């Protein structure tokens, strides 16, 4: 989620979160096995972030959270795929992302979360316009991007829940707004 904090914005999670990872035991591991990890994270509010950590253990026979894990897997972003059409062009102050989604796509909101740092102005609003040929999302750029803003590469999130991975080349220069 985009989490506004005054004039800034962070990306993070609220509430309970399952972060999936695949674990491959060594071929000679005895099954069932005990799995242990040391985790570190930050818990933040608008005033401060507090580091936290814990030793976590999953013992053999522990009740798995199969339903929660299945739900989390289903919510993972998917590739936008060939049913989508994208075109990105540089503009004053950012990038205009033209989107032609599949016919059954009915989201009310879209937000772009970049994979690359130093390109997108995170705290600025991303404006969505509906057009005859589809949608246009304006993605504001930082005043001094790190390197060129040559690709719109990251997640396009619909209605705050459904994510689509995109990688679209940007045609034309991206330059600061006058």
C-alpha positions as CSV (number, residue, x, y, z in Angstrom):
1,X,0.0,0.0,0.0
2,X,1.0,3.6,-0.4
3,X,1.1,5.0,3.1
4,X,1.2,8.9,3.2
5,X,3.2,10.5,6.0
6,X,2.8,14.3,5.8
7,X,4.4,15.5,2.5
8,X,6.1,12.1,2.0
9,X,4.9,8.5,1.3
10,X,6.2,5.1,2.1
11,X,5.2,1.7,0.7
12,X,4.3,-1.0,3.3
13,X,1.7,-3.2,4.8
14,X,-1.0,-2.8,7.4
15,X,-2.6,-5.5,9.5
16,X,-1.5,-9.1,9.4
17,X,0.8,-10.0,6.4
18,X,2.0,-13.3,5.1
19,X,5.2,-13.0,3.2
20,X,5.7,-16.2,1.1
21,X,9.0,-17.9,0.5
22,X,9.8,-21.3,-0.8
23,X,12.0,-23.4,1.4
24,X,13.9,-26.4,-0.2
25,X,15.2,-28.8,2.4
26,X,18.5,-30.5,1.7
27,X,18.1,-33.9,0.0
28,X,19.3,-35.7,3.2
29,X,16.9,-33.9,5.5
30,X,14.7,-36.0,7.8
31,X,11.1,-35.3,7.4
32,X,9.2,-33.9,9.3
33,X,11.7,-31.2,10.1
34,X,11.7,-28.2,12.4
35,X,12.1,-24.9,10.6
36,X,13.5,-21.9,12.4
37,X,14.3,-18.3,11.3
38,X,15.3,-15.0,12.8
39,X,13.2,-12.1,11.3
40,X,13.7,-8.3,11.5
41,X,11.2,-5.6,10.5
42,X,10.0,-2.1,11.2
43,X,6.7,-1.1,12.8
44,X,5.9,2.5,11.8
45,X,3.4,5.2,12.5
46,X,3.5,8.8,11.2
47,X,5.9,9.9,14.0
48,X,8.5,7.1,14.0
49,X,9.6,3.6,13.0
50,X,10.6,1.1,15.6
51,X,12.8,-1.9,14.7
52,X,11.5,-5.3,15.8
53,X,12.8,-8.8,15.6
54,X,11.9,-12.3,16.7
55,X,13.0,-15.9,16.5
56,X,10.3,-17.9,14.7
57,X,9.9,-21.7,14.8
58,X,7.6,-24.0,12.9
59,X,7.7,-27.4,14.7
60,X,6.6,-30.6,13.0
61,X,2.9,-31.2,13.7
62,X,2.1,-27.5,14.0
63,X,-1.2,-26.5,12.5
64,X,-0.4,-25.1,9.0
65,X,-2.3,-22.0,7.9
66,X,-3.2,-23.6,4.6
67,X,-6.2,-21.4,4.0
68,X,-4.3,-18.1,4.6
69,X,-1.4,-19.3,2.5
70,X,-3.7,-20.3,-0.4
71,X,-5.4,-16.9,-0.2
72,X,-2.0,-15.1,-0.2
73,X,-0.8,-17.1,-3.2
74,X,-4.0,-16.2,-5.1
75,X,-3.4,-12.5,-4.4
76,X,0.1,-12.5,-5.8
77,X,0.6,-10.2,-8.8
78,X,0.2,-11.7,-12.2
79,X,1.7,-10.7,-15.5
80,X,-0.5,-8.2,-17.4
81,X,-0.3,-10.6,-20.3
82,X,-1.2,-10.2,-24.0
83,X,-4.8,-9.2,-23.2
84,X,-3.5,-5.8,-22.1
85,X,-2.0,-3.1,-24.3
86,X,0.3,-0.4,-22.9
87,X,2.1,2.7,-24.3
88,X,4.1,5.1,-22.2
89,X,5.4,8.5,-23.2
90,X,7.4,11.1,-21.5
91,X,5.7,14.4,-20.5
92,X,6.3,17.5,-18.5
93,X,6.7,16.2,-14.9
94,X,6.3,12.5,-15.5
95,X,5.0,9.7,-17.7
96,X,1.7,9.2,-19.3
97,X,0.8,5.5,-19.3
98,X,-1.9,4.6,-21.9
99,X,-3.7,1.4,-20.9
100,X,-6.1,-0.7,-22.9
101,X,-7.2,-3.4,-20.4
102,X,-9.1,-6.6,-21.2
103,X,-12.9,-6.0,-21.8
104,X,-13.8,-7.6,-18.4
105,X,-11.6,-5.2,-16.4
106,X,-13.7,-3.0,-14.2
107,X,-11.4,-1.4,-11.6
108,X,-12.2,2.0,-10.3
109,X,-8.6,2.9,-9.2
110,X,-5.1,2.2,-10.5
111,X,-1.8,2.9,-8.8
112,X,1.7,2.2,-10.1
113,X,4.4,0.9,-7.7
114,X,7.8,1.1,-9.3
115,X,10.5,-1.5,-9.0
116,X,13.2,1.1,-9.6
117,X,14.1,3.8,-7.0
118,X,14.7,7.4,-8.0
119,X,12.1,7.7,-10.8
120,X,8.6,8.2,-9.4
121,X,7.6,11.0,-7.0
122,X,6.0,8.7,-4.4
123,X,4.0,11.2,-2.4
124,X,2.4,12.8,-5.5
125,X,-1.1,11.8,-6.7
126,X,-1.2,9.6,-9.8
127,X,-4.2,10.7,-11.8
128,X,-6.4,8.3,-13.8
129,X,-8.4,9.4,-16.7
130,X,-11.0,7.3,-18.6
131,X,-10.8,7.7,-22.3
132,X,-12.7,6.2,-25.3
133,X,-9.7,3.9,-26.1
134,X,-9.1,2.9,-22.5
135,X,-7.3,4.6,-19.6
136,X,-4.5,7.0,-19.0
137,X,-2.5,7.0,-15.7
138,X,-0.2,10.0,-15.2
139,X,2.8,8.9,-13.1
140,X,4.7,12.0,-11.6
141,X,8.5,11.8,-11.9
142,X,11.0,13.1,-9.3
143,X,12.6,16.4,-10.2
144,X,16.0,14.8,-10.6
145,X,15.7,11.1,-11.5
146,X,18.5,8.7,-10.9
147,X,19.4,7.8,-14.4
148,X,16.9,8.0,-17.2
149,X,13.2,7.2,-16.7
150,X,13.2,4.8,-19.7
151,X,10.8,2.1,-18.5
152,X,7.6,1.9,-16.5
153,X,8.6,-1.3,-14.7
154,X,6.7,-2.4,-11.6
155,X,3.3,-3.2,-10.3
156,X,0.0,-1.7,-11.5
157,X,-2.5,-2.2,-8.7
158,X,-6.2,-2.1,-9.3
159,X,-8.6,-1.1,-6.5
160,X,-5.8,-1.6,-4.0
161,X,-5.9,-5.4,-4.2
162,X,-5.2,-6.9,-7.6
163,X,-1.7,-6.5,-9.0
164,X,-0.3,-6.8,-12.5
165,X,3.4,-6.8,-13.3
166,X,4.2,-4.4,-16.2
167,X,7.4,-3.4,-18.1
168,X,6.7,-0.7,-20.7
169,X,9.4,1.3,-22.6
170,X,8.9,5.1,-22.3
171,X,9.0,7.0,-25.6
172,X,10.3,10.5,-25.4
173,X,12.0,12.4,-22.7
174,X,10.7,12.7,-19.1
175,X,11.5,16.2,-17.8
176,X,10.6,18.3,-14.8
177,X,7.5,20.3,-14.8
178,X,8.0,24.0,-15.6
